[in-house]
Amino acid sequence: MNENIWVLMSGDAIAIATTLILAALGALFTERSGVLNLGIEGILLTSAISSFLAADASGSVWLGLIVGSSIGALLASIHAALSVAFRANQIVAGLALVIFGTGLANFLGKPAEGKTVATVIKPLTFGPLSDIPIIGPIVFGQDIITYLAIALAIVASRYLFSTRPGLELRATGDDPATVDAQGLSVARIRIRYTMFGGALVGLGGSWLMLAQSAGWHQAATTNGLGWIALALVVFAGWRPMRIIFGAVLFGFTLQLPFTLQAEQITFIPSAFLEMLPYLATLITLIALSRPGSRNLLGAPRALGTPFVRDER
Amino acid sequence: MSNTSHEVAQRSHHTSGATSTALSAHSIDKKFPGVLANDSVDFDVRAGEVHTLLGENGAGKSTLAAVLCGLYQPDAGYLTRNGKRINLSSPRVGLQHGIAMVHQHFRLVERFTVSENVILGSRDLPFRLNRSDINEKVAAIAESYGLPIDPDATVGDLSVGQRQRVEIVKALYQGAEILLLDEPTAVLVPSEVEKLFENVHAMTAAGKSIVFISHKLGEVVEISDRVTVLRNGRVTGHVSGRGTANTKELARLMVGRDIELNAQRATHATGHEVLQIRNLSLVVNEVSMLSDISFSVHAGEMVGIAGVAGNGQRELSDTIAGLISPTSGSVTISGSMTTDRGPIKAREVGLAYVPEDRLGMGLVPSMSILDNLLLTRDRQLVVDRVSVRPEAARLIEQFEIKANGPDHLARKLSGGNAQKVLLARELSGGRGATKLLVVCSPTRGLDVGAIETVRRLLNDARSAGQAILLISEDLDEVLSLSDRVLVLYRGAIVHETPGETAQLSQVGAAMAGLASEGPS
């Protein structure tokens, strides 16, 4: 068995996990406010190509990340406008956003097809720590955004459960009428977190582009990670800390087929393994659509329901 | 943390003596499209007293309360707080002046703990929350007004009475000096009402003012220092002094004429068994909603089901109506087994059903009275409006329905009139002659006049030999109308007693789950 391949795989799994953590955190903040944004995949793609174009034109990956996140927030604001201001069906609005985002990304990406960025986000090195066998490259061989994503999840958990705005956010997702009765604006809270969530997803998409694939290959860039992120939120029971573990697990599952192929282990067809994350996604989305199982999973009570104040 | 709320509490302690006016409304006008909900209403509440707003539904008491707490802005008139003119642009501003409303429908997040709910919306909290600090404060406030409650309990696990307590503690935590209680007893069992009244006394003793909103005359007489009666948006009377008001006079002020609230239980002989329920059980999502229910209703008999909302009433009535298939057991209506055979079969053998949700399940809001009547008439391919129209007109007259005629849309009817249309349809027969009438909360949300009519109609139907199953959360209604009273608690019948000799305390205890005896 080639030890290096497994090290490499672990590194790659954590890399995929980074995008998943950021996208899932984005979806989590959105959903905690009671808005279901199924358009994550579309936002991921559009922010990826936007960050690529920005980084390519300016030569700065950091500008790329900023542009990608802003585009993410911008696209999410469309969803916020439709589902909060116009009280549209959030599932339909979200799916529309996927289609819109995919189309927009492919259009913007036409001239960039097959190109690679000149500068990419480089992994950090921690001197001798990074040279420790196996653990070194996995734990100390990631780039700053990966560490940031993990830190963000920890901060998000503290924010949700032990701060005043976190309390208000959770209340908005569970029981908007109560929040409204307290004189807080449900619409403002929902729009704010939907856009913030979009920015996080955008950061994930940009990072995927600028640190991972480093080249634009249409839909192959995200490969359905947006959908997996949505499933991950359910899997994590809308708790940020669990997203870290879930993301690593999904990351490994996504990476496993390649490793097994490289190791020439063929008793499990690789197509079957490749299918697993999507199967998990399918199952969680079905679970999410049934009221009974939704409650069991701990979904915000008002998830996907527009808020209308009942006037007497 | 809640420094400001404590300051508010102290400040008003200094400025308000026992008799000074804490809040007053001066000739308030509030218009809604087509209605003058408040017509130059004057109202005031002093520190340390309970001042009740009494009126029928639609009399304008909720509108006035909404103006008092800042939810609505008056079209004319103004408010003064401790003699100074104030302008409440929102409930939040109202709260800053120490005015808080405890809504009839609780505004609590079920998944949150008690203290999380209490602090939600408080603006003067720091960014980071110190839980033990907050818990201590919440417990201290609760304790000082005799409202003991565990700050770490999840609200979803609490009883209705306890949730109401959380709402009151929340208002006090936010620094409320004047509490508006909107029909607070509507959801409580008698023992909880008693406890609430103790809390109210503890609050008034501490100098708080209570504005009590109700249409239940008995409790109004018991709790109020003063009563202001509203009718059609106008003040029709004031009564001062605890215990001096009498229910008859208040009822007259409320309705504008003498009213007979206690419908007489008709004396009559009961006939054969019409509804027979045997060992009925229903399990939904592994939760037992009904467990082993057996009882029967005879012709000319009214059986009342008492119980706090959510103890299986809805499931029981829907099962009898054939809308739900029970897990086990049987329903037999006038000799025909209707279990599992759907609502049409049940109606064919003589069931009439007045569901709780009038405009949702009972009537089609976007259709006319005529078309709603047609729903239960013979099913033909072509709708025959012409032949039913005279009957519709006759029913409108007979049931005193205030409408422009058979083409009046159901959704444009008031609650009382919608209920009368529903009763008219169900009582006037459909596919078969009505033998069994199942009515759920028939007078909920109706004004006193309509309540009187509906109860009379039910009594008439019973005298005409129909078997009636009355399912209602209004205990007084069940006790005053029924020949037999059954108490439903957690899906089981825990108490049975003849209506005539029913004891309020016993039935109330059974409703709260304290029944010692099983079904007799």
Contacts between the chains, C-beta under 8 A, distances in Angstrom:
chain1	res1	chain2	res2	distance
A	162	B	128	6.2
A	162	B	129	5.4
A	162	B	131	7.5
A	163	B	127	5.5
A	163	B	128	5.6
A	163	B	129	6.3
A	164	B	119	7.9
A	164	B	125	4.8
A	164	B	126	7.1
A	164	B	127	5.9
A	164	B	128	7.8
A	164	B	129	6.1
A	165	B	127	7.3
A	167	B	112	7.9
A	167	B	116	6.1
A	167	B	119	7.3
A	167	B	120	6.1
A	167	B	129	7.0
A	168	B	120	6.9
A	168	B	121	7.6
A	170	B	109	7.7
A	170	B	111	7.9
A	170	B	112	7.6
A	171	B	109	4.9
A	171	B	112	6.8
A	171	B	120	5.4
A	174	B	109	5.0
A	174	B	110	7.3
A	174	B	111	5.5
A	174	B	112	7.5
A	175	B	107	7.8
A	175	B	108	7.5
A	175	B	109	4.4
A	175	B	110	7.1
A	177	B	107	6.4
A	178	B	107	4.2
A	178	B	108	6.2
A	178	B	109	5.4
A	178	B	120	7.1
A	179	B	120	7.4
A	179	B	121	7.4
A	181	B	91	7.2
A	181	B	103	7.0
A	181	B	107	4.1
A	181	B	121	7.9
A	182	B	92	7.8
A	182	B	107	7.6
A	182	B	120	6.0
A	182	B	121	2.8
A	183	B	90	5.8
A	183	B	91	5.6
A	183	B	92	3.5
A	183	B	95	7.6
A	183	B	121	6.6
A	184	B	121	6.1
A	292	B	285	5.7
A	301	B	110	7.5
A	301	B	111	7.3
A	312	B	62	6.9
A	312	B	63	7.9
A	312	B	66	7.7
